[in-house]
């Protein structure tokens, strides 16, 4: 039985915080964050100022109070307002969603991304993104797109949908490799699969919004799916929503979009044809790129500004990709896993589909039997990236 949403904000489940040793956030700050800082310092020849700033940020997270952005930052006043109640207190006291977002803003401050000087506009995560596109294994995955051409349209679309879901894993998921009518789609590991509802919402007049997550392999898979929607009478147009500047490690920007299109075009066959069709669709206005500053804000979509809501309101369906977008969509709270997905996303300005690999604690929309079976194997199913979901609002 689905858990319904409390009528008042006071009755909502608590936000997920950083200070629970058993929670996923604790491991992020204790283990992943130091490794990330070390990796960022290793892949780019930063000067002493940038290296010291990154090391100081790590020390602050471990033992110091959270401090505001420097006074010269262009968005100092905005973050000063957002940080009321957080600044001056330990990072461990903050909500996970808010503080993780602020961490990445601080990384950009430490590396001088917005400041005058030689590092202005240099994406600190670019070497990591480029490594994905340069991975020799990607070539084989892209050549496997040729095999999909022989499949019936339904199987072909489902394969590309699942590839978009699992796209930030080691395999794009295109290697389904059997004869037409016998494709082995990667459905094992899905804790919820409402893909049939997703397909029913699409059609030749559909206006689809795709809110991207990661660059690299995942964005490549997203572009393959977008091409399929446009080419098979499932969408009249697609708006691809990207970050206005680097954000979380591999979040996709317009620069990454161009890089992925170029990478598709470098593989002869189906991949190159997809790249060419998407370029033509962009020229014709059937694929458009959208960015909004709210994409880099530390809040859930409940606080989205009116102009962004107006953009999304025109969509037949918004496909939200990835774990962070899911957390922002439902709210990064301790929801019972059986909470009704449609009810918790009812505020969103258009019908929504979430394609997500599970990499954090929050999840909704499961039936009780599924939750019980997963919990019997331990709690890691929520965070280890081996499970995914396709959840779609009903009605």
GIKAJO-V605740 format. One record per pair of residues at least 24 apart in sequence whose C-alpha atoms are under 10 Angstrom apart, sorted by the first residue. I is the first residue (numbers start at 0). GAP is how many residues later the second one is. Records with the same first field share a line. If there is no record, write none. Layout:
I = GAP + GAP
This chain:
0 = 337 + 338 + 339 + 365 + 366 + 367 + 368
1 = 334 + 335 + 336 + 337 + 338 + 339 + 341 + 362 + 363 + 364 + 365 + 366
2 = 332 + 333 + 334 + 335 + 336 + 337 + 338 + 340 + 341 + 361 + 362 + 363 + 364 + 365
3 = 332 + 334 + 335 + 336 + 337 + 338 + 339 + 340
4 = 330 + 334 + 335 + 336 + 337 + 338 + 339 + 340
5 = 338
11 = 319 + 321 + 322 + 323
12 = 318 + 319 + 320 + 321 + 322 + 323
13 = 81 + 317 + 318 + 319 + 320 + 321
14 = 79 + 80 + 81 + 82 + 316 + 317 + 318 + 319 + 320 + 347
15 = 78 + 79 + 80 + 81 + 82 + 315 + 316 + 317 + 318 + 319 + 345 + 346
16 = 74 + 75 + 76 + 77 + 78 + 79 + 80 + 81 + 82 + 315 + 316 + 317
17 = 72 + 73 + 74 + 75 + 76 + 77 + 78 + 79 + 81 + 82
18 = 71 + 72 + 73 + 74 + 75 + 76 + 77
19 = 72 + 73
21 = 357
22 = 337 + 338 + 360
23 = 72 + 335 + 336 + 337 + 338 + 356 + 358 + 359 + 360
24 = 67 + 70 + 71 + 72 + 75 + 335 + 336
25 = 66 + 70
27 = 68 + 72 + 332
28 = 29 + 32 + 33 + 62 + 63 + 67 + 71
29 = 31 + 32
32 = 25 + 28 + 67 + 70
33 = 24 + 25 + 27 + 28
35 = 213
36 = 70
38 = 86 + 89
39 = 67 + 71 + 84 + 85 + 86 + 87 + 88 + 209
40 = 70 + 83
42 = 81 + 82 + 83 + 84 + 85
43 = 80 + 81 + 82 + 83
45 = 65 + 66 + 73 + 78
46 = 64 + 72
48 = 61 + 62 + 63
49 = 57 + 58 + 59 + 60 + 61 + 62 + 69
50 = 59 + 60
51 = 58 + 59
52 = 53 + 54 + 56 + 57 + 58 + 59
53 = 52 + 53 + 54 + 55 + 56 + 57
54 = 55
55 = 54
56 = 46 + 49 + 50 + 53
57 = 45 + 49
59 = 30 + 31
60 = 29 + 30 + 31 + 38 + 42
61 = 28 + 29 + 30
62 = 27 + 28 + 29
63 = 24 + 25 + 26 + 27 + 28
64 = 24 + 25 + 26 + 27 + 28
65 = 24 + 25 + 26 + 27 + 28 + 33 + 36 + 37
66 = 24 + 39
67 = 34 + 38
68 = 33 + 36 + 37 + 40 + 41
69 = 36 + 39
71 = 43
72 = 36 + 41 + 42
73 = 40 + 41
74 = 39
77 = 219
78 = 26 + 218 + 219
81 = 215 + 216 + 217
82 = 215
94 = 203 + 237 + 238
95 = 202 + 236 + 237
96 = 200 + 201 + 202 + 203 + 227 + 230 + 231 + 234 + 235 + 236
97 = 199 + 200 + 201 + 202 + 234
98 = 199
99 = 148 + 198
100 = 146 + 147 + 195 + 196 + 197 + 198 + 223
101 = 145 + 146 + 194 + 195 + 196
102 = 144 + 145 + 195
103 = 142 + 143 + 144 + 145 + 192
104 = 141 + 142 + 143 + 191 + 192 + 193
106 = 140 + 141
107 = 137 + 138 + 139
112 = 132 + 133
113 = 131
120 = 124 + 125
121 = 124
122 = 122 + 123 + 124 + 126 + 132
123 = 122 + 123 + 125
124 = 121 + 122 + 123 + 124 + 125 + 126
125 = 89 + 120 + 123 + 124 + 129 + 130
126 = 123
127 = 87 + 88 + 121 + 122
128 = 85 + 86 + 87 + 88 + 120 + 121 + 122 + 123 + 127 + 130
129 = 85 + 86 + 120 + 126 + 129 + 130
130 = 85
131 = 36 + 38 + 83 + 84 + 85 + 86
132 = 82 + 83 + 84 + 87 + 126 + 127 + 129 + 130 + 131
133 = 82 + 129
134 = 82
136 = 33 + 34 + 35
137 = 32 + 33 + 34 + 78 + 79 + 82 + 125 + 126 + 129
138 = 124 + 125 + 127 + 128 + 129 + 132
139 = 34 + 35 + 127
140 = 30 + 31 + 32 + 33 + 34 + 76 + 130
141 = 30 + 32 + 33 + 78 + 79 + 82 + 121 + 122 + 124 + 125 + 126 + 127 + 128 + 129 + 130
142 = 31 + 32 + 121 + 124 + 125 + 126 + 127 + 128 + 129
143 = 28 + 29 + 30 + 31 + 32 + 33 + 125 + 126 + 127
144 = 28 + 29 + 30 + 31 + 32 + 79 + 124 + 125 + 126 + 129
145 = 28 + 122 + 123 + 124 + 125
146 = 27 + 28 + 29 + 30 + 31 + 32 + 33 + 123
147 = 26 + 27 + 28 + 29 + 30 + 31 + 32 + 35 + 122
148 = 31 + 121
149 = 29 + 30 + 31
150 = 27 + 28 + 29 + 30 + 31 + 32
151 = 28 + 29 + 31
152 = 75 + 79
153 = 27 + 45 + 78
154 = 25 + 26 + 27 + 28 + 29 + 30
155 = 24 + 25 + 27 + 29 + 69 + 72
156 = 42 + 67 + 68 + 71 + 72 + 75
157 = 27 + 28 + 29 + 37 + 38 + 41 + 67
158 = 24 + 25 + 26 + 27 + 28 + 66
159 = 25 + 61 + 62 + 63 + 64 + 65 + 66 + 67 + 68 + 69
160 = 34 + 37 + 38 + 60 + 61 + 63 + 64 + 65 + 67 + 194 + 229
161 = 24 + 25 + 28 + 33 + 59 + 63 + 193 + 194 + 226 + 227 + 228
162 = 54 + 55 + 57 + 58 + 59 + 61 + 62
163 = 53 + 54 + 55 + 56 + 57 + 58 + 59 + 60 + 61 + 62 + 157 + 158 + 191 + 192 + 193
164 = 53 + 56 + 57 + 156 + 157 + 189 + 190 + 191 + 192 + 223 + 224 + 225
165 = 51 + 52 + 55 + 156 + 189 + 190 + 191 + 192 + 219 + 220 + 221 + 222 + 223
166 = 47 + 48 + 49 + 50 + 51 + 52 + 53 + 54 + 55 + 154 + 155 + 189 + 190
167 = 45 + 46 + 47 + 48 + 49 + 50 + 51 + 52 + 53 + 82 + 154 + 188 + 189 + 217
168 = 48 + 49 + 188 + 216 + 217
169 = 47 + 48
170 = 46 + 47
171 = 45 + 46 + 48 + 49
172 = 48
173 = 47
186 = 200 + 201 + 202
187 = 198 + 199 + 200
188 = 168 + 169 + 192 + 196 + 197 + 198 + 199 + 200
189 = 166 + 167 + 168 + 196 + 197 + 198 + 199 + 200
190 = 167 + 172 + 174 + 175 + 176 + 179 + 180 + 183 + 190 + 191 + 196 + 197 + 198 + 199 + 200
191 = 172 + 173 + 174 + 175 + 178 + 195 + 196 + 197 + 198 + 199 + 200
192 = 162 + 173 + 195 + 196 + 197 + 198 + 199
193 = 159 + 160 + 195 + 196 + 197 + 198 + 199 + 200
194 = 158 + 159 + 160 + 194 + 195 + 196 + 197
195 = 194 + 196
196 = 156 + 193 + 194 + 195 + 196 + 197 + 198
197 = 119 + 121 + 153 + 154 + 155 + 156 + 192 + 193 + 194 + 195 + 196
198 = 30 + 35
199 = 34
200 = 33 + 34 + 115 + 116 + 150 + 151 + 152 + 191 + 193
201 = 27 + 31 + 32 + 33 + 34 + 114 + 115
202 = 26 + 27 + 29 + 30 + 31 + 32 + 33 + 113
203 = 25 + 26 + 27 + 28 + 29 + 30 + 31 + 32 + 33
204 = 28 + 29 + 30 + 31 + 32 + 111
205 = 24 + 27 + 28 + 29 + 30 + 31 + 32 + 108 + 109 + 110 + 111
206 = 27 + 28 + 29 + 30 + 31 + 32 + 79 + 105 + 107 + 108 + 109 + 110 + 111
207 = 26 + 27 + 28 + 29 + 30 + 31 + 32 + 79 + 104 + 106 + 107 + 108 + 109 + 110 + 111 + 144
208 = 28 + 29 + 30 + 31 + 32 + 78 + 79 + 80 + 81 + 102 + 103 + 104 + 105 + 106 + 107 + 108 + 109 + 110 + 111 + 141 + 143
209 = 28 + 29 + 30 + 31 + 32 + 79 + 80 + 105 + 107 + 108 + 109 + 110 + 111 + 142 + 143
210 = 28 + 29 + 30 + 31 + 32 + 41 + 79 + 80 + 84 + 107 + 108 + 109 + 110 + 111 + 114 + 143
211 = 28 + 29 + 30 + 31 + 39 + 40 + 41 + 107 + 108 + 109 + 110 + 113
212 = 28 + 29 + 30 + 35 + 37 + 38 + 39 + 40 + 107 + 108 + 109 + 110 + 111 + 112 + 143
213 = 28 + 29 + 34 + 35 + 36 + 37 + 38 + 39 + 42 + 107 + 108 + 109 + 110
214 = 27 + 34 + 35 + 36 + 37 + 38 + 39 + 40 + 41 + 42 + 44 + 45
215 = 34 + 35 + 36 + 40 + 41 + 43 + 44 + 47
216 = 43
217 = 32 + 33 + 34 + 42 + 103 + 104
218 = 32 + 33 + 34 + 37 + 38 + 40 + 41 + 42 + 102
219 = 36 + 37 + 39 + 40 + 41 + 43 + 44 + 51 + 55
220 = 39 + 43
221 = 38 + 99
222 = 34 + 37 + 38 + 41 + 51 + 52 + 55
223 = 37 + 40 + 46 + 47 + 50 + 51 + 54
224 = 49
225 = 48 + 52 + 61
226 = 46 + 47 + 48 + 49 + 50 + 51 + 54 + 60
227 = 46
229 = 47 + 48 + 51 + 56 + 57
230 = 43 + 46 + 47 + 50
234 = 51 + 81 + 82
235 = 50 + 51
236 = 44 + 45 + 47 + 48 + 49 + 50 + 51 + 78
237 = 43 + 44 + 47 + 48 + 49 + 50 + 51 + 77 + 79 + 80
238 = 43 + 46 + 47 + 48 + 49 + 50 + 51 + 72 + 73 + 76 + 79
239 = 47 + 48 + 49 + 50 + 51 + 78 + 79
240 = 47 + 48 + 49 + 50 + 51 + 54 + 79
241 = 47 + 48 + 49 + 50 + 53
242 = 47 + 48 + 49 + 50 + 51 + 52 + 53
243 = 46 + 47 + 48 + 49 + 50 + 51 + 52
244 = 46 + 47 + 48 + 50 + 51
245 = 50
246 = 48 + 49 + 50
247 = 48 + 76
250 = 73
252 = 36 + 37 + 38
253 = 35 + 36 + 37
256 = 32
294 = 30 + 33
297 = 30
298 = 28 + 29 + 30 + 32 + 33
299 = 24 + 25 + 26 + 27 + 28 + 29 + 30 + 31 + 32
300 = 24 + 25 + 26 + 27 + 28 + 29 + 30 + 44 + 46 + 47
301 = 26 + 27 + 28 + 29 + 43 + 45 + 46
302 = 25
303 = 44 + 45
307 = 41
308 = 39 + 40 + 41
309 = 39 + 40
310 = 38 + 39
311 = 36 + 37 + 38 + 39 + 40
312 = 35 + 36 + 37 + 38
313 = 35 + 36
314 = 34 + 35 + 36 + 37
315 = 34 + 35 + 36
316 = 32 + 33 + 34 + 35 + 36 + 75 + 76
317 = 30 + 31 + 32 + 33 + 34 + 35 + 36 + 74
318 = 32 + 33 + 34 + 35 + 36 + 71 + 72 + 73
319 = 32 + 33 + 34 + 35 + 36 + 71
320 = 32 + 33 + 34 + 35 + 36 + 69
321 = 32 + 33 + 34 + 35 + 36 + 37 + 66 + 67
322 = 31 + 32 + 33 + 34 + 35 + 36 + 37 + 39 + 40 + 60 + 62 + 65
323 = 32 + 34 + 35 + 36
324 = 29 + 30 + 31
325 = 27 + 28 + 29 + 30 + 31 + 32 + 34 + 36 + 37 + 38
326 = 33 + 34 + 35 + 36
328 = 25
329 = 32 + 33 + 34
330 = 31 + 32
331 = 28 + 29 + 30 + 31
332 = 28 + 29 + 30
333 = 27 + 28 + 29 + 30
334 = 26 + 27 + 28 + 29 + 30
335 = 26 + 27 + 28 + 29 + 30 + 35
336 = 24 + 25 + 26 + 27 + 28 + 29 + 30 + 31 + 33 + 34
337 = 25 + 26 + 27 + 28 + 29 + 30 + 31 + 32 + 33
338 = 24 + 25 + 26 + 27 + 28 + 29
339 = 24 + 25 + 26 + 27 + 53
340 = 24 + 25 + 50 + 51 + 52 + 53
341 = 49 + 50 + 51 + 52 + 53
342 = 50 + 51
343 = 49
344 = 47 + 48
345 = 47 + 48
349 = 43
350 = 41 + 42 + 43 + 44
351 = 39 + 40 + 41 + 42
352 = 36 + 37 + 38 + 39 + 40 + 41
353 = 35 + 36 + 37 + 38 + 39
354 = 33 + 34 + 35 + 36 + 37
355 = 29 + 31 + 32 + 33 + 34 + 35
356 = 25 + 26 + 27 + 28 + 29 + 30 + 31 + 32 + 33
357 = 24 + 25 + 26 + 27 + 28 + 29 + 30 + 31
358 = 24 + 25 + 26 + 27 + 28 + 29
359 = 24 + 25
362 = 26
363 = 25 + 27
364 = 24 + 25 + 26 + 27 + 28
365 = 25
